[in-house]
């Protein structure tokens, strides 16, 4: 039996600890917060309103993980057909917007189709950043008026400052026939990469973790202070020191590296170059349910305060009392590109104002509950500095034998099932050593 420590109790930490337990080990999990769940935490407010730490759903295609997740909640989950839409300059547009142009201003449709055809029949040369990829994929008009504006709101930096490493299936690459059909017809096939998802019926998304964590050795309120890789010892800010034979970490790399005693200057500087957005989430409960008929909506307009809005009450009817609806509006910032210029609570009123502006809220609506969540680490920013800096940081951790995992350990834009698998992979590295 080894002394194996897992830093972090989110989806990746669960994946690591589960894999270790299946191998006969008894890991100890630590979390700096007074609750487990990491980025997948859920909170019950006033005994009746459930909010996750931002929108989380399970749409994994891995049957093994589907079975495992369902077992954790005794098969009590909602099965939902995904509905996603967009808001652009007063128009509600089905997602993805590039094949759902019907109803937009005629000149906009003409310009989008003209530029799309031109882009598809043009040699673009070497494409080295996201802006070039967008223009080559969709043409200038659509690229500039839709994803390039959204990039600034969501990633807090310009598309020309972003690499291509993160795109994957997230942006649907369409054919001319699809663009034309979506411009002429009001109804189109669903082609979103998330066709359906599951969500726990009770207790929010963190319910997937609850049974496992309640039966594990979990130490909360243990904020990392330092790691001595030579003595193989972790020290926490509450004064507790723990020796380890193996160490798995989902701690964000810009926080992890400065905590390692003797970390070279080059590695510290590389970790400091890794960029990530932070988010203020405005949670609202309203006295009616017919707010938005989508599970989440992308907001392209840069003069609208928030970037995305989701509807927790549509994920499970038990997230709010009968007759109520709930909203989560996400407002993105970053220390490097768009510093937070107000207190989190100062985001509430402009959010409510613009929810009314776009027609989600009415003047007559009664808001039953309001709060904000401030998340220091939201989404990894795939700027042009990321790849080189990450190679240095990961190379150093590999030398030390510290296994990293999760969105902020791998420093990738990964979903919940990918985070779980990342934790399993990190655990396997420790067992292999």
N, C-alpha and C positions, 0 to 999 in steps of 0.2 A: 504494500500500500504506500503510495506516494502522498506527500503533502502538496496538493495542487490548489492554487488560488485562482479564482475567476473574478476579475474586476469588472463590474457591471452586471446588472440583472435584467437587461432588456432581452429582445429576441435572440441576439447573438450569444449573450451570456447563458440563456436557457439552452440554446443549441449545444454550446460547449459543455455545460454541466450535465445535460442529458446524455451526451455521447460518453462522457467520462463515467457516469454511473452505470451505463450499459456495459462498460468495460470492466466494471468491478471496483472502480475508484470512488472515493467519497470527497468530492471537491467542496471547498468553502467559498461561498459567493459573498462579495462585498459590494455595497453601493453607497455613494456619498449622500444620497437623499434619505429621507425618513420613510420612504416607500419603495417597493420594487417595481420593475416594469420599464425603467429607462424611457426611451422615446415612445414606447407602447403603453405607457401608464394611462389609467382612467381614474376619474374622480367623480364622486357622488356629492352634489351640492344641495344643501338644504334638505337632504333626505329624499329628494325626488327628481333631480336633474342630473343626468349622466353625461359627462364630456370626456372624450379622449384628448390626449395631447396632440391635437390635430387630427385630420381624417385618416383613419386606418381601416382597411378592409383586407380580407384574405381571399385572394384569387389564384392561389397556387395550383399548378397542374400536376404537382407531384402527389401521386396517390398515397404514398407513405406519409407525407406531411398532412394531407387532408384527413387521413385516418387518425393520426396522432393528435391534431388540433381538435377534432371532433370528440375524441375520447376525453380530453381535458375538461370539456363542458357537458359531458353526458349526452352528446348528440343534440343539444338544445341550441340551435342556431337558426338564423334567418337565411334563406336562399333568395338572392335578389338579382334581377336583370339590371345591369348597369345602365344608368341614364346620365349622360354628361352633356352639358351644353356650354355655350360661350355668349358673352355679352360684348358687343362691339358697336359703339356709336349709336346707341338707341335700339339696336336690333338684337334679338335672341336667336342665336344660330346653333343648330345642332352640331355636335362634334363628330369628326374633325371638320373644321370650317372650310378647308380647301375643296371639299366635295359636297358642300351644303350652302352654296351661295344664293340659293333661291330666296327672293324677297329683299336682297340688298339693292342699293341704288344701281340702276342699269349701267351707268358709266363705270362704276367700280367693277361690276361683273365683266364688262367688256375689257377693261384694262387688265384684270387678273388673267382672263383666258388668253388674251393677246400675249402677255408676258410669259405665261406658262408655256405656250406653244413655242415661243422664241427660245426660251431656256432649254426646252427639250431637244431643240435642233441646233444647238450651239456647242462648240468645243470650249470648255471652261479652263483648261489647263489644270495645274496642280491646285487642289483645294486644301488649304491648311488651317482654316478657321471656320467657325460656325456660320458667320455671316455669308461667306463664300458658298458654303454648302446650301444655305437657305435660298440664295439667289439662283443657284444652279438647279435646285430641286423644284422651286415653285415660281420663279420669275420675280422681278423687282417689286411689282405692286403688292402681291400677297406677302412677300417676305418683309417688306418695310411696314406695312399697315397691320399685320397680325403678329407673327412670332418674334420679330425684332423688337416691337414695343413690349410684348409680354416678357421677353428676356430681361429687359431692363427692370421690369417690375418684380420678376420672380428671382432672377439670379443676381440682380443689383448691378450688373455690369453689361457692357455692350456685347453684341453677338460676335463682333470682330475680335474680342478679347477672350473668346472661348474656343476650346478644342473640340474635336469630334468624338472624343472617347466615350461620351455618356449617352449618345443619341439612341442607339438600339432600336426597339420597336416604338419608342415614345412619339415619334412624329411619322404619321402615316404618309408613305410615298405613293401617290396616286397616278392613275393613268388618265389620259385626256378624255376618254369616254366617261370616266367617273366625274370629272370636273364638269363636263357638259351636261350630264344627266342631273347632277346636283344643282346646276344653274337653271335648268328648265323645269324640274319637277320638285314639288314640295316634300316628297317622301323618298328616302334613300335607304339602302341596306345599312345595317349597323356594322361598322368595321373597326370600332375602338378595340385596342389591345386587351382591354378588360371587358369581356362580354358579360360576365356575371361574377358574383362574389358571395362569400359567406360572412356573417357577422353574428357574434354571440347574442342570444336573445336577452340575456340579463347580464348586468355588471360591466358593460363596456368591453373594449377590445382586450384589456388586460386579463379578462377571464380565461383566455387561452393559457396564461401562465400560472394562474392562481393555485391550482392543485399541485403542480410541480414545486412551486416556490414554498408552499406551506409545508411540504414534506422534506424540504432541503435545509441545509445549514446555511442560512442567509443572515449576514450581519449588516444591518442598516446603519445609517449615520456614520459611515466610515469613509471620510474624504481623504483621498490619496495625498500624502505629503512627500514621500520619497521612496525610491527603489534603490537598494544597494545590490547591483548585479553580481558583485564578487562574493559577498556574504550570502547572497540569495535571501534577502529579507525585504519585506514591504513594511513601511511605517505610515500610519495614518495620523491625521491631525488631532484626533482625540487621544493620542499618546500610545495607542496600541501598536505593537510591532509583531509581525508574523513571518516566520521563516517559510520558505517554499522550495520544493523540488521542481515544480513546474508552474509557470505563470501564464495565464491567458488574460488578455486585456481587450476590452471594447472601449476603453477610455479614449476620448478624442486625442489624436496625435499631438496637436499643439499644447495640450495639457500634460500628456504622458512624457514626452521627451524632456521638458525642463525638470521633471521629477526624478529623472534617472541620474544618480550620482556619477560624475565623470563623463557625462555625455559630451562629445567633442563640439567645439564651436561651430564647425561646418554643419553638423547634424541639427544643432539648436537653431541655426539660421534657416536651414531648410524647413524645419517644422513651422517656423514663424511665417514662412512664405505660403503655407497652405491656407487657402481661403475657404470660408464657410459662411453662409447666410445665417442670420438670426431672425426670429419671427415673433411678432406680437399677435397673439390670437385673441380676437374679441368673441366671447361667448354670450349669446343672447337666448332667452326663452320668451316667446311671444304667445299671446292668448288666442292664436288660431294656427291651424296646421297647413293651410293652403298658401305657403310662402313661395316656394320654388319647387317645380316638379322634377328636378334633377338632383342626383346625389352630390354632385359638385359642379361648379360653374367657373370657367376661366374668364377673368375680366381683363380685356385688352386695353381699355382706355386708360391712359396715364393720368388723366385728371380725376379718376375714381380712386379713392384713398386705399382700398384694399386690392389684393391680387387674385384671390380665389375665395369662393364662399361655398360651404358644404352644409348639409342638412342632417344632423345626427338623428332626428326623429324619424327620418325615412330609412335609416339603417336598422333600427329596432323600435317598435312602438313603445317599448318599456324604458326608453331613454328619457322620456318626459311623461307627465300625466296626460290622461285622455283630454283631447281638445286643444292641446298645446303643440307648438312647433318650436324647433330650436335651430339656431344658425351658428356657424363658426366662420368668421372672416379672418383671413390671414394677411398680415401686413409685414412685408419683408424689408430687412435692413442688412447691412454687413459692416464690420469694423473697417474694412479696407476700402470699400467702394461707396457705401451709403450709410454712414453712422446714424444710429438711432438718435433723433434730435428732440425727443420728448419723453416723458414718463409713459410707461405702458398704458396707464389709465387714461392718459390724454389722447389715446387712439380711439376711445369709445365713441365720443360724440361725432367726430368726422366719419366714423364708420356708419353710425346710425343715419347721419345726414345723407351719405351716398347710397345706402341701402334704400332710402326713400327716393333718392334721385333716379335710381335705375328701376324702381317699381317693385322691389322685393318687399319693402315695408310700406304701410299706409300711415297717413297722419293719425288715423283713428286707432292704430294698433296700441295695445297696452303691453309694455315690456315688463315681464314678471321677474326677470333676473338678468343681471349683466355682470360680467367680470372680464379680466384679461389674464392670459398666461404669457409669460415672457420666456422663450426658449433660446438659450445661448447658441446652441448648435441645431440648425434646421436642415439645410441642404448643402452638400459639398458643391463648391463652385469650381467648375472645370475650366479655370482660366489657363492661359498659356504657360504659366509658371508651374502648374500642378505636377506634371509628369516627371520633370527633372527633380523637383524637390522631394516628391514621394519616393522616388527610387533611392535617394540618399537615406531617407528616414527608415524605409522598410529594410534596406540593406543592413543598417546598423542594428535594428531590432532582431533581424535574423542571426546576426553574429552573436548577440547576447542570449539567444534562445528564448526570447519573449514572443509568444504567439499572439498576434493581433487579429481582430475580427470585427465584424459589424460595419455599419455605414461609416463610422468615424475612426475605426481601426484600419479597415481596408481603404478608407477615404475614397469611397465610391458612392454612386447614386444607386443604392440597392433597396429592394423591397423586403417585406417581412420574411418571406420564405427564403430569400437569398441570404438574409442576415442569419437566420437559423442555420442554414447550411454552412455559412462562413464560420459560425461558432463551432460546428462539428469538425470542420477542416482544421481549425486552430487546435482543438482538443486532440485530434489525430496526430498533429505535429508533436505535441507534448508526449503523447504515448509512444510515438516512434523514437523519441530521444531517450 
